[in-house]
């Protein structure tokens, strides 16, 4: 006996309400449906349905097996769809979103490499310093640098980022190295408003959070302008570490207050659960995840 076929037939009998209706729906004869049900009951060693000439009802065992049978058939269907999606060659359009600085440094190079291997795919890459609604804005895949709330999005981890305070070596020589976040109250600061308030910065202290008022001599929504102002000595700035990685490596900026940076920020590649079976989404996520993850390892302190 084909057990999956028998389970599917049993589910159809229950859903249709009768053997005759189920046989019609599956385009088989009623005697064939009766034999399939009887064989399933013999194999299980229980009666699944109480049947009379006028009505049919589930037994307790039948009710339990119906629920388990639905899960089995759903899992088989999902596995079949998954394999079909894997076999399908990626083609067509893919919309990807990321923040500007992260997207430019990490996502754009991966997109270019992916396109070289998948010539039948076209990609629209949106670099935006705001949180996009993937479903409403028709985004297939996005990179999020944040602690994600519970949602219908599927999230695959890429790594971690840290919120860092930096300044030019010349500025630090003039002001002295700040020992605590409160030392920034009287210092000139530069705020990238896509990340922090222009009037208050938040730090981690012990297990809690500490809000420190700051005086921003420059507040801008453009990260490049904020970074360059810090390099020029305009003030202390607060950024995600990947935004100032080059400047930290070449000594143009120095990292301070590391003990108060707070917990790392998760970086995830996310997509709506409805896109789970898309060969384009599966293919890009599988391609991008190990490559971006490897690059983010460079940021680990």
C-alpha positions in Angstrom: 0.0 0.0 0.0 1.2 3.5 -0.8 0.9 5.1 2.6 1.2 8.7 1.4 -1.5 8.0 -1.2 -3.7 6.4 1.5 -3.2 9.3 3.9 -4.1 11.8 1.3 -7.2 9.8 0.4 -8.3 9.7 4.0 -7.9 13.4 4.4 -10.0 14.0 1.2 -12.7 11.7 2.6 -12.9 13.7 5.8 -12.8 17.1 4.0 -15.3 16.1 1.4 -17.7 14.6 4.0 -18.3 11.2 2.2 -16.6 8.4 0.3 -18.6 9.2 -2.8 -17.6 12.9 -2.8 -14.0 12.1 -2.1 -13.9 9.5 -5.0 -15.4 12.1 -7.4 -12.8 14.7 -6.3 -9.9 12.3 -6.8 -11.4 10.9 -10.0 -11.4 7.3 -8.7 -14.2 4.8 -8.2 -16.0 4.5 -4.9 -15.0 0.8 -4.4 -11.4 1.8 -4.9 -11.7 4.5 -2.2 -13.3 2.0 0.2 -10.5 -0.4 -0.4 -7.9 2.3 0.2 -9.5 3.3 3.5 -9.8 -0.3 4.6 -6.2 -1.0 3.9 -5.1 2.1 5.8 -7.2 1.0 8.8 -5.7 -2.5 8.7 -2.2 -1.2 8.5 -2.7 1.2 11.4 -4.7 -1.4 13.4 -7.5 1.1 14.3 -10.8 2.3 13.0 -10.6 5.8 11.7 -14.2 6.4 10.7 -17.5 5.2 12.0 -19.7 4.6 8.9 -23.4 4.0 8.5 -25.6 4.2 5.4 -26.6 7.7 6.5 -23.6 9.4 8.1 -19.9 9.2 8.7 -17.9 10.4 11.8 -14.3 10.4 12.9 -13.3 8.1 15.8 -11.0 9.5 18.5 -8.1 7.8 16.7 -9.3 9.1 13.4 -9.4 12.7 14.7 -5.9 12.4 15.9 -4.6 10.8 12.7 -6.4 13.4 10.6 -4.4 16.2 12.3 -1.1 14.3 12.0 -1.9 13.3 8.5 -2.4 17.0 7.5 1.0 17.8 8.9 2.6 14.9 7.0 1.1 15.9 3.7 2.0 19.5 4.2 5.6 18.6 5.0 5.8 16.5 1.9 4.4 19.2 -0.3 6.8 21.8 1.2 9.7 19.5 0.6 8.6 18.9 -3.0 8.2 22.7 -3.6 11.6 23.3 -2.0 13.4 20.9 -4.3 11.5 22.2 -7.4 12.7 25.7 -6.4 16.3 24.6 -6.0 16.2 23.0 -9.5 14.7 26.1 -11.1 17.4 28.4 -12.5 17.2 32.0 -11.1 15.9 34.4 -13.7 14.0 37.6 -13.8 13.9 40.6 -11.4 15.2 40.7 -7.8 14.7 43.8 -5.5 17.3 44.1 -2.7 17.5 46.8 0.0 20.2 47.9 2.4 21.3 50.9 4.3 23.6 53.2 2.3 26.9 52.7 4.0 26.6 48.9 4.5 25.1 48.4 1.1 27.9 50.3 -0.6 30.6 48.5 1.2 29.3 44.9 1.5 26.1 44.3 -0.5 27.0 46.0 -3.8 30.1 44.0 -4.4 28.2 40.7 -3.7 25.4 41.8 -6.1 28.0 42.4 -8.8 29.6 39.0 -8.3 26.1 37.3 -8.2 25.1 38.9 -11.5 28.3 37.6 -13.1 27.2 34.1 -12.3 23.5 34.5 -13.0 23.2 36.4 -16.3 19.4 35.9 -16.5 18.8 37.8 -13.3 18.3 41.6 -13.1 18.7 43.3 -9.8 17.4 46.6 -8.4 19.5 47.6 -5.4 18.0 50.2 -3.1 20.3 51.9 -0.7 18.2 53.8 1.9 18.9 55.0 5.4 15.4 54.1 6.6 13.5 50.9 7.5 11.6 49.7 4.4 8.4 47.6 4.6 9.4 44.7 2.5 5.9 43.5 1.7 4.4 47.0 0.9 7.4 48.1 -1.1 7.9 44.9 -3.0 11.3 44.1 -1.6 12.5 40.5 -2.1 15.6 40.6 0.2 17.0 43.2 2.6 19.9 43.5 5.0 18.9 44.8 8.5 21.4 46.1 11.1 19.1 46.0 14.2 17.6 43.8 16.8 14.6 42.4 14.9 11.2 42.4 16.4 9.1 39.2 16.0 7.6 39.3 12.5 6.7 37.2 9.5 10.2 37.9 8.1 12.7 35.0 7.7 16.1 36.1 9.1 19.5 34.6 8.3 22.4 35.8 10.5 25.3 37.5 8.8 27.3 38.8 11.8 27.5 41.7 14.2 28.2 45.4 14.2 29.2 47.7 17.0 28.2 51.3 17.7 31.5 53.2 18.1 32.7 56.7 19.1 35.6 58.1 17.2 37.6 61.2 16.8 40.7 62.4 15.0 44.0 61.9 16.8 44.6 65.7 16.7 41.3 66.4 18.5 42.0 63.7 21.1 45.4 65.3 21.8 43.7 68.6 22.4 40.8 67.3 24.6 42.3 64.3 26.2 40.9 60.8 25.9 37.3 60.7 27.4 37.1 58.2 30.2 33.3 58.0 30.5 30.4 58.9 28.1 29.6 61.9 30.4 32.9 63.4 29.4 31.3 64.1 25.9 28.9 66.6 27.4 31.4 69.5 27.1 32.9 68.3 23.8 32.1 69.3 20.2 30.3 66.4 18.5 29.2 65.4 15.0 26.0 63.5 14.6 24.9 61.3 11.8 21.2 61.6 12.2 20.5 58.3 10.3 21.9 56.6 13.4 21.8 58.9 16.5 20.0 61.9 17.8 21.7 65.2 17.4 21.1 66.0 21.1 21.5 62.7 22.9 23.6 59.6 22.5 22.9 56.2 24.1 25.6 54.1 25.6 25.8 50.7 27.4 26.8 50.8 31.0 26.9 47.6 32.9 23.6 45.8 32.2 21.8 49.1 31.6 21.7 52.0 29.1 23.0 55.5 29.7 21.7 58.6 27.8 24.2 61.4 27.5 23.3 64.9 26.2 25.7 66.0 23.4 26.4 69.3 21.7 26.4 68.7 17.9 28.3 71.3 16.0 27.2 69.4 12.9 24.2 67.2 12.3 23.8 65.6 8.9 21.8 62.7 7.3 24.8 61.9 5.1 27.2 59.5 6.7 30.1 60.4 4.4 29.8 64.1 5.4 29.8 63.2 9.1 32.8 60.9 8.8 34.8 63.5 6.9 34.0 66.1 9.5 35.3 63.9 12.2 38.5 63.2 10.2 38.9 67.0 9.9 38.7 67.3 13.7 35.3 68.9 13.9 34.2 66.8 16.8 33.6 63.3 18.2 31.3 61.2 16.1 29.2 58.1 16.7 28.9 55.5 13.9 28.5 51.8 13.2 32.0 50.3 13.0 31.8 49.4 9.3 31.1 53.0 8.5 34.6 54.1 9.7 36.5 50.9 9.1 38.9 52.4 6.5 39.6 55.5 8.7 40.3 53.4 11.8 42.7 51.2 9.8 44.7 54.1 8.3 44.8 56.0 11.6 42.6 59.0 10.5 40.2 58.2 13.3 40.7 56.7 16.8 38.1 54.6 18.6 37.3 55.7 22.2 35.0 54.6 25.0 35.0 51.0 23.9 33.9 49.8 27.3 30.6 51.7 26.9 29.6 50.6 23.4 26.9 48.3 24.6 26.0 44.9 23.2 26.8 44.2 19.5 24.0 44.8 16.9 22.9 41.8 14.9 23.2 41.9 11.1 20.7 39.8 9.2 19.6 39.1 5.7 15.8 39.0 5.8 13.0 38.3 3.4 9.2 37.8 3.7 8.1 34.2 4.4 6.0 34.3 1.3 9.2 34.6 -0.8 10.6 31.4 0.9 10.2 29.2 -2.2 11.4 31.7 -4.7 14.5 30.4 -6.5 15.8 33.9 -6.9 15.6 34.6 -3.2 17.0 31.2 -2.2 19.9 31.5 -4.7 20.9 35.1 -3.7 20.7 34.4 0.1 22.8 31.2 -0.3 25.3 33.2 -2.4 25.5 36.4 -0.2 25.4 34.9 3.3 28.8 33.3 3.5 30.5 36.2 1.6 29.1 39.0 3.8 29.7 36.9 6.9 33.3 36.5 6.1 33.8 40.2 5.5 32.0 41.0 8.8 34.5 38.8 10.7 37.0 41.5 10.1 35.0 43.9 12.4 35.3 41.6 15.4 37.3 43.3 18.2 
